[in-house]
Amino acid sequence: MVSSLLKSAVHSGSLIMVASTNKTDGDTAVIDREVQRVRKISPKYKVLLHNDPVNTMDYVVETLRQVVPQLSEQDALSIMLETHKTGIGLVITCDLEPAEFYSESLKAKGLTSSIELES
């Protein structure tokens, strides 16, 4: 006769270990382990561009395209106009490391930028 007892379930961050003991009528015990990975979705961050009275509109569009290569000319123009009209514009939403890189690169080129957690 074989009985299976759930011995432990450990949930440590992104790893779940389940151990069970299978016992027989004899004196032999077999321990089965099953490992399952649980993926957590990383939070996204918004890279924001702030309006400033110093840089020309053309320079802002050109800089946006240099720093964020996946932006088209039209995308960069729209971001610049949104920033000009409202005071702040959304450049891109991405993981933390690229967001920090984009924001710091914009700052290095004389633009005012920040990042914030996407809600």
C-alpha positions as CSV (number, residue, x, y, z in Angstrom):
1,M,0.0,0.0,0.0
2,V,1.4,3.4,-1.0
3,S,0.4,6.6,0.7
4,S,1.5,10.1,-0.3
5,L,1.9,12.8,2.3
6,L,2.5,16.4,1.4
7,K,5.5,17.3,3.5
8,S,6.2,20.9,2.7
9,A,5.4,23.7,0.3
10,V,8.0,26.5,0.3
11,H,7.2,29.7,-1.5
12,S,10.4,31.8,-1.7
13,G,10.0,34.7,-4.1
14,S,9.9,33.2,-7.6
15,L,10.5,29.5,-6.7
16,I,8.0,27.1,-5.3
17,M,9.2,23.7,-4.0
18,V,6.8,21.0,-3.2
19,A,8.1,17.9,-1.4
20,S,6.1,14.8,-0.9
21,T,6.9,11.5,0.7
22,N,5.7,8.3,-0.7
23,K,5.7,5.5,1.9
24,T,5.3,1.8,1.3
25,D,4.6,-0.9,3.8
26,G,8.3,-1.6,3.9
27,D,11.0,0.6,5.3
28,T,11.8,2.5,2.1
29,A,10.7,6.1,1.6
30,V,11.0,8.0,-1.7
31,I,11.0,11.8,-1.7
32,D,9.6,13.4,-4.8
33,R,10.4,17.1,-5.5
34,E,8.7,19.2,-8.0
35,V,10.1,22.7,-8.7
36,Q,7.9,25.3,-10.4
37,R,9.0,28.7,-11.4
38,V,6.6,31.6,-10.9
39,R,7.3,34.7,-13.0
40,K,6.6,38.1,-11.5
41,I,5.8,40.9,-13.9
42,S,8.3,43.7,-13.3
43,P,6.8,47.1,-12.8
44,K,6.9,49.6,-15.7
45,Y,8.2,53.1,-15.4
46,K,7.3,56.3,-17.4
47,V,10.0,58.4,-18.8
48,L,8.7,62.0,-18.7
49,L,10.0,65.1,-20.5
50,H,9.5,68.5,-18.9
51,N,9.0,71.7,-20.8
52,D,11.8,74.2,-20.7
53,P,12.2,77.7,-22.3
54,V,15.8,77.0,-23.3
55,N,15.8,74.3,-26.0
56,T,14.3,74.8,-29.5
57,M,11.5,72.5,-30.7
58,D,13.7,71.1,-33.4
59,Y,16.5,70.2,-31.0
60,V,14.0,68.4,-28.7
61,V,12.7,66.3,-31.5
62,E,16.2,65.5,-32.7
63,T,17.4,64.6,-29.2
64,L,14.3,62.4,-28.6
65,R,15.1,60.4,-31.7
66,Q,18.8,60.0,-30.8
67,V,18.1,58.9,-27.2
68,V,15.1,56.7,-28.0
69,P,15.8,55.2,-31.4
70,Q,12.5,53.4,-31.7
71,L,10.7,56.7,-31.9
72,S,9.6,57.8,-35.3
73,E,9.9,61.5,-36.4
74,Q,6.1,61.8,-35.9
75,D,6.3,60.2,-32.4
76,A,9.0,62.6,-31.3
77,L,7.1,65.6,-32.7
78,S,4.0,64.5,-30.8
79,I,5.9,64.1,-27.6
80,M,7.5,67.5,-28.0
81,L,4.2,69.2,-28.7
82,E,2.5,67.5,-25.8
83,T,5.4,68.7,-23.6
84,H,5.2,72.2,-25.0
85,K,1.4,72.5,-24.5
86,T,0.9,70.7,-21.1
87,G,4.4,71.2,-19.5
88,I,5.1,67.5,-19.4
89,G,5.1,64.7,-22.0
90,L,5.3,60.9,-21.9
91,V,8.4,59.7,-23.8
92,I,8.2,55.9,-23.2
93,T,7.0,53.3,-20.7
94,C,9.5,50.5,-20.0
95,D,11.4,48.6,-17.3
96,L,13.4,50.5,-14.7
97,E,16.9,50.2,-16.2
98,P,16.1,51.4,-19.7
99,A,13.9,54.2,-18.1
100,E,16.8,55.4,-16.1
101,F,19.1,55.2,-19.1
102,Y,16.7,57.2,-21.3
103,S,16.1,59.8,-18.6
104,E,19.8,60.3,-17.9
105,S,20.6,60.5,-21.6
106,L,18.0,63.2,-22.1
107,K,19.4,65.1,-19.1
108,A,23.0,64.8,-20.5
109,K,21.8,66.5,-23.7
110,G,20.3,69.4,-21.8
111,L,16.7,68.3,-21.5
112,T,14.7,68.0,-18.3
113,S,13.5,64.5,-17.6
114,S,12.2,62.3,-14.8
115,I,10.9,58.8,-14.3
116,E,7.9,57.6,-12.3
117,L,6.2,54.3,-11.6
118,E,3.4,53.6,-14.0
119,S,0.1,53.4,-12.0
